[in-house]
Amino acid sequence: MDSAKEKKFAASLSVFSNITLILLKITAGVMSGSISIISEAIHSLGDLLAAGLAYFAVSKSSDPADEEHPFGHGKFEELSGLAEGFLIIAVSFFIIYKSVIKIISGNHEIVNMNLGLAVMIFASAANFIVSRHLFKTAEKTDSVALYADGEHLRTDVYSSLAVAAGLLAIKITGVYILDPLIAIVVAVIIFKAGFDICKNTAANLLDVSLSPEDKKIIAACIETHRDRGVRGYKELQTRKAGSNKKIQVKIFLNPGMTIAEGHKICDSIEAMIERKLENSTVVIHIEPGQ
């Protein structure tokens, strides 16, 4: 399975999983009257929208460069990730609002505890499995959108477990106000995940350079060609667009070297960098050595 198909399959799996969990959580929340379960259903609805964004992004980002987008469509993944981050944050505020309303109203009773517990435990297990697959695919394909979707589902694992633990505590103690309080804790977890996603994707949208580790790899590839006439380099510029790494650099060659010899060295450096850094595009400008 190629990279594009792997990403689409992972995004499709996330969409299907979220639809199933939304139906289960809404049913359990309405039947039990638990605001923490209903907040989880809202969280999963946000997950579904995020998964839809991720599917669109990975589909669009795999399109080849065209006249309107000469550098490709990789930025669609960053846009998707940023939208997912804001969506997660919006969900967290909504959950806090609904929880505060329930605390003020004084209506804390939960009528079907066992159903809620069963659904939350099942949701945690399902989201754990799907998020692991998303992270694995995101790492393999360097997909920002799938990573954001995986983070989204990972917060759902923690929040569902928190709700399940809270319901169990309520069942043991009979203190029903714990239900909206737990929902607020869930909202804080969700907010943190959304903030982190926004921070990371915004960095790529603003063309933040590659990591120091990646830059060391690029420098090492250039340095290994010193015995072939490379005298140094300057103005190393890097950025990311989705999973694509864009690299530009100027290298100094021996003054007496022919254009053909210089191009052979550039081809060798570019090939080495592209082998060591997958999905990279390298542009080298030649200058005579000093």
N, C-alpha and C positions, 0 to 999 in steps of 0.2 A: 504494500500500500504506500503510495507516494505521500509527500508531506501535506499537500493540499487536501487529499482525501482523508488523511488521518485527522486533520484539524476539523474538517466538516463532520466526521463521524463523532468526534468528542463533543462538539457543540450540539449536535442532534441528540446525543445521549442526555446531555444536560437539560435540554428543552423537554424531552419526554419525562425525565425524572421529576422535574419541577411541576409539570402538569399533574402528575399522579399525586404528589405530596400536597399540592394546593387543595385538591379535592378532599383528601383525607383530613387535612388540618381544619378546613372550613367545617366539615361535617362534625368532627370531634369538638371544635370550639363552640359551635352553635348548640350541640346536644348537651355539652357540659356547662356552658356559661362561663368558661375560663377566658379572661382577657389575655393571659399569657399565651394560651394556645391560639387564640385569634390573632395575636400579634405575630406569632410564628407563621400563620397563614398569610398575613400581609407581607412578612419577610420573604416567604416563598414566592409570592406574586412578584415582588421585586426581583427575586432570583430568575423568575421566568422571563421577565422583560430583559434582564441582563443577558440571559442565555440567548435570547433572540438577537440582541445586539451583537453578541459574540459570533453567532452563526453568520450574520450579515457581514461582519468585519472580516472573518477568516475567508469567506467566499470572495469578497471584494478585493482583499489584499493580495490574493493569489493571481489576480488578473495581470497580464503583462503590461509593460509601459506602453503608452500611446502618445499621440500628439498633444493631448490636453494634460497628460500626466507623464512627462518624459522621465521622471525618476521613479516611476512605479506607483503602486497604490498602498504601500505599506502603512502610511499614516492613518488609514482607516482603522487599523487596530488600536492606535493610540486614542483616536476620537471615541471609539467604542469603550475603551477602558476608562476614559475620563467620564463619559456619560454614565457608566456603571457605578463609578465612585460617587457621583452626585446623587444617583438614584438610591444607593445604599444609605447615604446621609439623610436624604429626605424620608426614607422609611423609618430610620431611627427616631427622628423628631415626631413622626406621626404616632409611633408606638408610645413614646413618652406622653404625648398629649392624651391619647386614649386611656393610658394607665392613670394619669392624674385625675381625669374625669371620673374614673371608677372609684378611686380613693375618696374623692370628695362626695360622691353619691352615697357611699356607705354600702353599696350592693356588692358584696364579695363572695356570695355563696357559689359553690361549684356542685353540680348535681350528679355528674357521671365521671368520677375520678379515674376509674380503671380504664375506660375508653381513652381518655386523654393520655394516660401513662403509656398505653400500648402504642398509640400513634406516634408519640414523641420518641420513643425508643426505636421504632421502625424508621422514622425520619432520620434520626441520627446515623443509623447503620447505612441507610441508602445514600445519604449525602457524603458519608465518609468514603464509600466505594467510588462514587462518581467523581468526587473531588480529587481522589488519588489518581484516577485515570486522566483527569484534566491537567493536573500538575505534571504528570509523566509526559503527556503529549506536548504540553507547553514547553517543557525543558528540552524535549527532543527537537521540536520545530522552532523554538525561540519565539513563541506566540504570546504577545502582550495581552491580547484579548482573552485567550484561554486561561492565562495565568490569573487575570482579574476575575474571570468566572469561577475558577477554582477557589480563589480567596473568598469569593461570595459564598460558595457552598460550604467552605470550611467554617466560616462564622456561623452558618446554619447548624453545623454539627454541634458546636459548643453551645449555641443558644438553645437548641432542642434538648440537649443534655441538662442544661440549667433549668429549663422548664420542667423536665421530667423529675429532676431532683426536688424542685420546689413543690410539685404536686404530691410527691411522696412525703415531703415534710408536712404539707398541709393535711394529708391523710392521717399522719401520725399525731400531729399536734392539734388539729382542728382550728388553726389560726389562718383564716381565709384571706386576710389582708396581705399575706405573703404573695398571693397570686399577682396583683398589679405591681408589687415591689420587685418581684422577679422579672416581670416584663420590662421594667425600667433598666435593670441590670443588663438584660438582653440587648436593649436599645443602645446602651453605652458600648457594648462589644461590637455591635453592628456599625456604630459611628466610627470607631477606631479603624475598622477594616476599610470603610469607605474613604476616610481621610488618607490612609496609606496608599490606596489605589490611585486617588487623585494626584497625590504627590509624585508617585513614580511615573505615571503616564504623562503628566504635565512636563516632566523633565525631558522626555523624548520629543514631545511636541515642540519644545523650545530648543531642540537640537543640542541638548547637552552631550558632551563628548563621550566616547566609549570609556569603559572602566580602565583604571591604571594597569590592570593585569593584561587587558587586550592591547593596550599601547605598548607594553613591554614585549609582547609577542611580535607586534609590527616592527619595533625597533630591532629585535633580534634577527628577524628575517632580512632586514636591510644590512645589518652588520655582518652577517655571514657572507655577504658578497664583496667584502672589502678586498679580498684577494683577486677579484675579477675587475677591479678598477673603481669601485665605489669609494669616495673620499669622505662621505658624510651626508647628512640630510638636515632639512629645516622645514618649518611650517607644516608640521603634521596636523591635519584637520580630520576629525572623525565625528560621525553622528549616526543615529539609528532611525529607521523608518519601518515600523513593525519588526519583522525578524531580519530585515535587510540592514547590513552595516555598510555605511558609505565612508570610504577612506581616500584622502588626498594627501600627497606629500611631494616635496621637492628633494631631489637627490643630486649630489655633486659627483661628477665623473672625471676621470683623467682628461685633461684638455686635449690630448692628441687622439682621443678615441673617435672612431667614425660613428655616424648616425646609426648605421646598421648594428654595430657592436653595442651601442647604447640601448637600442630597442631590445636586443636579445637579453640584456641584463634586466631591463624593466619587466620584460615578459616573465623572466625567471622569478623575480621578486614578487610580482603580482600572483603568480601561480602558487608560490610558497605561502603567502599570506592567506590566499583563498582556501588553501588546504587546511591551514591551522585555524582559521576563523570562518566557519561555515556561513553561507548566505552573505558574503562580503563582496563589494565591488570596489576595486582599487584603481585610482588614477594617479600616475606618476609623471611629474614634470622634470625634465632633465636640465641641469645647469652645469657649465664647465667648472671643474674644481679650482680652488684658489691656492 
